Amino acid sequence: MQFSPIRTAIIAIVALLGVLFAIPSFLPENVRDSWPGFLPKQTVVLGLDLQGGSHLLLQVNQDGIVSERLQSLRRDVRNTLANQNGIGNLITTDATGHALTIELTDPTQKPAAKAAIEALQNTVSNSLLSVGGVQELAFGETPDGKLTITLTQEGINERMSALVAQSIEVIRKRVDELGTTEPSIQRQGTNRVLVQVPGFGDSQRLKDIISRTARLTFHLVYPGMTATQAKAQGLPAGTMILPSQDGGEELLYDDVALGGESLVDAQPSYDQQRAMPVVSFRFDTRGAITFGQLTSANVGKRFAIVLDNTVITAPVIQQAITGGSGQISGSFTTSSANDLAVLLRAGALPASLDVVEERTVDASLGADSIQHGLTAGIVASVLVISFMVIAYGLFGIFANISLILNIVLIFGALSMLGATLTLPGIAGIVLTIGMAVDANVLIYERMREEQKAGKSPLQAINAGFERAWGTIIDSHLTQLIAAIVLYFLGSGPVQGFAVTLALGILTSLFTSYTVTLYFVGMWYRARRPKTLKIQHFRFIPDGTKIPFMKISRYVIAFSIVASLVSLGSAYFKGFNLGIDFVGGTAIVIQHDGGPADVGQVREALDGLNLGEVQVQGFGTPEDVLVRVQAQEGGQDADQVAVSKIREALATENYTIRSTEAVSGTVSGELAWKGVIALVISLVAILVYIWFRFEWQFAMAAVTTTTHDVIMTIGLFSLTGLEFNLTSIAAVLTLVGLSLNETVVVSDRVRENLRKHRKMPLPDLIDLSINQTIVRTSLTQFTVFLALIPLVIFGGEVIRSFTIAMTFGCLVGMYSSIIVNGPILINFGLKSRSETDDGKDGKTKSVGGASV
């Protein structure tokens, strides 16, 4: 109770910093710009679901890299053997697609050929700092004497990793050319790139610009033979056939006469003579010299400009072009010419990138999400604050001051860290509002007990804060474990939820204990009351003696039956899986002229031949959710399906508000990650509780938590609620909340084992539950007060999440109070009298305390 000036200063400094970092997020930009330079100006970064924008997850195409590398390796082998060493050969690609087979025309030259091709060995590294790298090629021989060169898997992986790093730089240049603000471009794993562009709602254009390779090459057209003739008579050596933009085909030399890497500028322009948009380009000095020599030596021949293996144009060289510049003409519009210029200025991607996940949110939908989140937050705050004042009077006001400071610190920390706030993140803050008062309720209830035990007000205050601290730490850390697992194994909005939840847990540890203690201490020193009037309202009276253990067999029987029903429903009926887990496309559309007609939308999409299409209402009468199964043609087919839906609904006055497309590959990974997250969370919590208590407490806690998870999963199966990524977040958060209550009861059981050594264990557990049930009912009610506004006002996007959380809290309270005790007994927990060793007078450890 004696607060030193240093502790007071720390509280004041932390509160001031929290306010300073939080305020900019709520001020207009012009006000922030006028602030003095020493004040923080960084704001909370809004996620795409709150401000609109596009999210693309791109994956390097391994087949394309292997094919291209084998093609270049084939040229190198042919040049090494035939041109440099005069060794005749026939090179083919083997069935695996990862190796070349070389058949020599003169088998006696095998040793020389072997030595020549082994000189082509190459080491690949994905980092400038790595030493040596890995060998890319493996050399061998077939049983019939042919030589083989195989691309090693290690070499392929290293090359892919290096290409991802190069791709990120190219993508960044392309996105910057679009003039967007604060794009996020990150590497994910070894072969993926995540691109998030806030405020850019044209996902189709973004995909075209980002995922196009934009590899520009210049080739001479093979003279005297057309592509059709070459197909009939056989391709001449060193040639290839490529499609042209006008629908035909061209026979070209496969050697690249000049590459696009020599370009230094590309700009959209307009050809006045032909009245058409074109792209003007300019080479660097070396490229200009090469271009001049090339055109000088081939006057009268056709010269093809090839972009991504498509011939854009193939004009006849009329005269030498020595100025180092030229034009690319084709069937361009003004927009496509501008986009091509952007691509050429930024450079070619070193590898093909496939879109494996796409999420686009319209700015208006983001504004609606913000409104939903703010409404839910304000209503939840008012309800929780009002309830705390009703229940605890002046002490409730102290708790509310800590709660408000807690919210300020969360926003301040989000701003300071530059963290992204998503709609599930707002839900995390709202949930924190309900959880934050949990510690204060625990402290106040402990103070009441100590005062009833005969202690003075000062002693009761000291004991209340001191003895509640261990339980507060245990309950908060179990929730923090779940949040950490969510962050590292989740993605996007789920990570946003994990960040706000973790920050809320950490800040509430500071505010609910230190700050509340400071205000209670100030009040006590000023008033010196004879007694403490702490609680004004309770749901359950003091001194209850409910015989929970007498009905335990019926409770366990009910839980077993309910769990079997849940598991049976999950196995036989299954789940209404979101596209996060099954792949496909989900599109939210809005009717511009009043309520949407679901039947009309379904009729408009029936003739598109897209497989299974689900159409249902989504929140407001104007909004409709369209879910389309993953198409057989892969990602490209999924994109075509979205375009067809867009065109079909454009004539019916429907606007697309958001698009979410997930490939089958990513959906499988997300499902597997969700299972792993749940298992890791349970194991980590088991280890922690085992360390803090005893193995019986740990096993009982994990058993009851598993029971709660099964019941909640059963809810998704039985009701048909959509099970998606946020559902995994709900289940993992439920793990933390359920354990919060279980830990409190277990802590009281452990304490009573020290006090009542002769009491039979069932009676001792009954006593512990009755002592904590007042606190449990109050804390659960405050969490409900925070969750109910989320269910009502949080919006359709997180509806299944909030319903699951609310149901899970009910089940968690039931299992912590009634189910946990019988399980403790069944796992062999002994009362103090049962653990006395009568033979040698020694004592044993029970519940973490020595006797």
Buried (B, 14 or more C-beta within 10 A) or exposed (E): EEBEEEEEEEBEEBBEBBBBBBBBBEBEEEEBEEBEEEEBBBBBBBBBBBBBBBBBBBBBBBEBBBBBBBEEBBBBBBEBBBEEBEBEBEBEBBEEEBBBBBBBEEEEBBEBBBEBBEEBEBEBBBEEEEEEBBBBBBEEEEEEEBBBBBBBEBBBBBBBBBBBBBBBEBBBBBBEBBEBEEBBBEBEEEBBBBBBBBBBBEBBBBBEBBBBBBBBBBBBBBEEBBBEEBEEEEBEEEBBBBEBBEEEBBBBBBEEBBBBEBBBEBBBEEEEEEEBBBBBBBBBEEBBBBBBBBBEEBEEEBBBBBBBEEBBBBEEBEEBBEEBBBBBBBEBEEEBBBBBBBBBBBBBBBBBBBBBBBBBBBBEBBEBBBEBBEBBBEBBBEBBBEBBBEBBBBBBBBBBBBBBBBBBBBBBBBBBBEBBBBBBBBBBBBBBBBBBBBBBBBBBBBBBBBBEEEBEBBBBBBBBBEBBBBBBBBBBBBBBBBBBBBBEBBBBBBBBBBBBBBBBBBBBBBBBBBBBBBBBBBBBEEEEEEEBEBBEEBEBEEEEEBEBBEEBEEBBEBBEEBBEBBBEBBEEEEBBBBBBBBBBBBBBBBBEEEEBBBEBBBEBBEEBEBEEBEBEBBBBEBBBBBBBBBBEEBBEEBBEBBEBBBEBBEEBEBBBBBBBBBBBBBBBBBBEBBEEBBEBBBEBBBEBBBEBBBEBBBBBBBBBBBBBBBBBBBBBBEEEBBBBBBBBBBBBBBBBBBBBBBBBBBBBBBBBBBEBBEBEBBBBBBBBBBBBBBBBBBBBBBBBBBBBBBBEBBBBBBBBBBBBBBBBBEBBBBBBBBBBBBBBBBBEBBBBEEBBEEEEEEEEEBBBEEB
